[in-house]
């Protein structure tokens, strides 16, 4: 219905919130929102009224919707520990969607994520994971520059910070890291604090494993990355600093500051990022990410674009987080990909 912390509580469910899956569909001319399913009938009716969905398109439980509807796209916006069952059910259902747009993180365990990917491959279903930063214009342009123009050269080190918790929030940070560098972790070492602000903010009725934490990741391109996701929401700034053989880049997404320096003859010379005006901000860029993602879904359906946020790419950030937990509780470093028994470890979240 909307994103906690970005809207007034009274607005969620009573207004059409732009930064949501439904908001993305609403902004896309060739996609019509025709059905919704929820196990909470009160929330189901609230959503249906807010988005003008006819009563006969409102279903108690996803099984009923998938049995009755013929759908091109299904969004999975449920808690992460339910993503596996809901994605697999949708992919194998009579609704036969061509695309499943699933919220981040992809799943609560590596084995669940791998199963989702395999089932979607078997059923020829495109699995698009909503790591929504990938759908913002500035980050797309920056990704292209880093991959094609060699702005940084060989990236030696990355230092990152974001708010707690690891699965609920910091999957965005980690996906941004592996997306921009097109890389995967080889080894991680982690720390888990046990702190979780979402218990209070979501008025949750149960505890989950998801927590503040961090550590380091040695990436397969040789980059050493430090990750600090222990910071309370009110105090946090999402920052990434890259140091490379050809330049350095500082990104502060909370304060809207991106700075780039080219390295020439041992001296860093500050320059503007080519083709990027200003810096990424939550209000301007993030709020538009859902409409961009829905338009991307439409392009994937029409065969005009390749999936830009696949399940396999989403697995890269998840395995770092799972690795942090294993490292913390075993007091050791963890190699990635995880060995088979470790892929079943589940970290619960919302």
N, C-alpha and C positions, 0 to 999 in steps of 0.2 A: 504493500500500500504506500510505502514511502520509507525513507531512511531516517532512523532515529538519530537525532542530533542535528539534522539539516532542516527540519521543519518543526513548526509548532505542533504539539501533540494533538490539538483539536483539529488541525488541518488533515492529519493522516486519516484516511477513510472517508472524509467528507469533501475533499477536493481532489481534482485530478493532479497528482504529483508528477512533475516532469521527470525527476530522477528515479525512475522505477521501470520495470519491464513493461507494465501497462502503458506508462507514459511514452516509452520508446515506440510501442506499437501504434499508439494514438498519433504520433508525429510522422508515421510512415503511411503514405497515401495508399499503397497497395496491400496493406495488411489490415485485416479486420479482427478485432478481439471478440470472439463469439462464445467462449465458455470459460468457466472457472470452477475449480474444485477446492474444497477445504473440509477438514474434519470438524471445524468449529462453525456451526451453522450461523451464529450471530455474525462472525467475521465474514462469512461467505455472503450473507445478505448485504452487509455494509459495503463490501467490495463491489458486488453486483450493482448496487444503487449508484455508487460513485462513478462507475465506468459504464453505466447504461447497458448492462448485460441482461437480456430477457430472463425471466424466472426459469424457463425451461432449459436455459444454458448454465444454470447454477447447480452444481452437483456436490452432494455430501460424500466426500471420499473420491480419490483420483480414479479408482477402479471403475466407478460408474461413468465418469466422464470419458475415459478411454474406450469403454465398451460402446458408448452411444454416439460418439462424434467421429467425423472424418477430418483429421487436422493436418495441416502442412507444417505447423510449428507448435511445439509444446515448451513452455517455460517451467522450470523447476526452481521454485523460490522457497523451498522448505529448509529446515535446519540441516546442517551439513551431514549429520549422522544418518539422515534419511535419503540423501542424494542417490546413493547406489540403487536402492530398491525402486525409487521413483523413476530414475532414468532407464533402468533395465525394463521396468514394467511398460513405460511409454514406448520404448524402442520395439518391444515384442508385441505390442497391442494391435487390435484391429483399427485403432485410430491411424496407425501407420504414418507418423510424422516423418518428414524428410530432414528436419532439423530439430534438435533439442537444445534449447538455450538454458544452460544450468548455472545457477549462482556459484560463486566462489566460496570456499575452496572446493575443488572438485569432489572430495570425499574426506572421510575421517581416517582412512587407512590406505596404504599404497595398494594392497590387494584389491580393495573395493574399487579404487580408481582404475586399476588395470582391467578388472572385470567389466566396468562400464565401457571402457575403450573397446574391448574385444567384442562385446555385444553390439555396440553401435557399428563396428566394422562389419560384423556378420549380417546385420540388417540394413546395411547401406544407409545408415542414419548419420548425418553430420552432428557431432557433439561440439557445441560452442560454449566455452566456459566464460562466465562474465567477470573476467579480470578487466574491469572497465577502463583502467588507464590505457590499455591497448587501443581503445576506440576513441581516444581524445586526439585531436588533430595535431597538437604540438608534439606529443610523445611519438606519434607516427612519423612525423618529419624528422625528429631527433634520431629515431631508430634508423631511418634511411640514411641520414648523414653518417652515423657511426659505422654502419655496415658498408657504405659505398665510398665515402669520402675520407675515411681514415683520419678523422679529426683528432683522435687521441693516440693513434698508433697502437703499440702493444700496451694493454692496460695492466699495470702492475698491481694496483691496490684500489679498493673501493671501501669507503666508510659510510655506513648507513644508520639512520635512526628513524623510529616511528613509535606510535603509541602501542600500548598493550591492547588486545591479546594477540597471540601468534596466529591462530587460525582465523579468527573473526576479522581482524584488521590487517595484520602484517603480511598476510598472503599477498596483499597488493604490493607492498614494498619488495618482497622477494620475487614476485613475478616481474615487476619492473626491472629488477636487476638482471635476471636471466634473459628477459626479452631484449633489453638494450644491448647486451653483450652476446646474445645468441649462444648461450653456454649452459652447462649443467654442472652441478657440484660433484666432486670426486670424494671429498672427505669433509666431515663437519665435527665440531665440538660445541656442546651447548650447555646452557644454564636455564633452568626453569624456576621462576620466583614463587609460583603458586598464587599470585595476585590476579584477580579478575574483576574489572569494573562493571562488566555486563550484568552481573548478578543483580545489582541495584538498578542500573539504567533500564534493563529489560523487565524489571519486576519478575524475575525468573523464580519458578517454584522448585528448582532443583539445581544442584551443583553439577558442573561439568569439568573436564580435564583442562580445557583451554585456559591459557595463562599467559602472563607476561614472561618474557625470556629473551634469549639471544645467544650469541656465540660467534664462531668464525666458520667460514666455508672456503675451502680451497677448490677453485673452479677448474674445469677441465682444460681451459685455455691458459692456465698458470696464474690467473688473478687470485689474489688473497683478499677476501671480503670479510669485514666485521659487521655484525648485525646487532643493534641494540633496540629491542622492542619491549623495554621495561618501563617506559615513561607513561605517567597518567595522561589521559586525553587532554585535560585542560592545560597541561604544561608542554605538550608535545609539539614538535615540528617535524614534518616528513622531509628528511634531508638525505641526499646522496652526493658523495664527493668522489670523483674518479681521478686517478693520477696515472698518466700514460707516458709513453716514450716521445709522443709528439704534442702533448698538451694536457690540460686539466680542465675539469668541468665541475661546477658546484650547482646543485639543484636544491632549492628550498621551496617545496610546493605549498606549504602553509602560508608563507609570507610572500609568495609570488616573486621569487628572485632566482633567476638562472644566470650564471656567469661562466664564460669560457675564455681560456687563455691558451694561445698557441705557443709552443716552445720553440724558440729560435736561438741558436748559438748559446745555449745555456740560460737564456732569459725568457721568462713567461711574459707574453704580450697579450693584453686583453683585447678581445674582438667580439663582435656580435655573432650570434649563431646564424648562419645563412638561411634566409627564408622564414625565420621564426621571429615574429614581433612580440616583444614582451615575454613574460614567463607564464608557466602553467599555474592556474588558480582553481580552487575548489568551485567557486561560484560560476566562473565562465566556462571552464573546461570540463570539470567532472559532471556538472548538471546536464551538459549536452552529450555525455558519453552514451547514455541509454538510447537516445534517438539515433546516434551514430551506429550503435550496435545493432539496433533493429533494422536500420537501412542495410547494414552489412549482412544480416540474416536474409533479407530480401534478395540481395545480390548473390549470395550463396545458393539460394533456392533457384534463381534464374540462371545459374551457371556462369555468372559474370565475374565472380571473385572466388579465390581459394579461402578456405577457413583460416582466419587470422588469429584464432585463439583456441587451438585444438586441445583435446584431452591430454594428449602426450606432452604438450608444452606445459599444461597446468600441473602435470605430475612433477615437474622439476621443482616447483616451489614447495609442494606438499612433502616431497621426500627430504627436503632440508629441514622442515619443521619436525617431522617424525624423527629424523636423525638427531635433532637437538634434544628431544625427550629421551631417546635411548641413551645418548651420551650422558645426560644429566644423571640418570638413574643407574648407570653402570660405571660412572666416573672414568670414561674412556672416550677415545675418538672413534668415529663411525665411518666406514667406507660406504660409498654410494656407487652403483645401485645396492640397495639393501639385500642381504641374503634372504632366502625364502621365508624362514619362520618370522623374521622381523617385519616382513611386509604385511603381516596380519595384525600388527599392533594398531589399536584404534585410539584416537584422541577425540573425545567427545566435545562438541561445541554446539552453538545455536546456528 
